């Protein structure tokens, strides 16, 4: 099963997909469309899964480009594919080259796909709480502008992300957010346990997209933690004491 966004679906020269965990060859805790090269899933299975994703996007397997994600605000401009074992450390990519699919991997963090169709510029960002707080969204928009995009024309879509009801965090995280961004306090609600809070990560990402001045921002409103049949979740795996977890892939490509 593949999820698409109406805001991006109508464009004839654009392909995108928020892949679920269905439709692959992986087994066990990785069942079945695990795209994580950094997971302990046998590499041959991950590569087969990624080949299937590339086919869905109409690109060659080597053109499904991803980075070594490190929860940073760093952005890479992609001009050609790189070897999977030589992925640069970054958390977002932009390109104006047709035939390249920018792929973000997540398992609770927010995958954001961007497009300025008039300029022919796309982007993809991995926005966990660290990346969102440190400015990966704004950095992605700025990098797209460097390729000729205009932020007022950019459409951004947030894919499956852990929802507020499932995202309990401690006071120290709330304090860090508020220290770095005073507006962030409104995205924390009292938790069920003393000293705990519920973080609305999708809401915060939406606020950062608005602050960046994109023309339109959309949220698919799908929770990775609660929709187990469709999505992998790092937090759910941790709560169960599982040794690893699969990675979801969200990708966008110019035709």
Helices and strands as residue ranges (DSSP letters): E 2-3, H 6-9, E 14-19, G 28-30, H 43-57, G 61-63, E 64-65, E 75-77, G 84-86, E 92-95, E 101-106, E 110-116, E 121-127, H 129-134, H 136-146, G 151-153, E 155-158, G 164-166, E 168-170, H 171-180, G 182-187, E 188-190, E 196-199, H 201-212, E 216-219, H 234-240, E 248-254
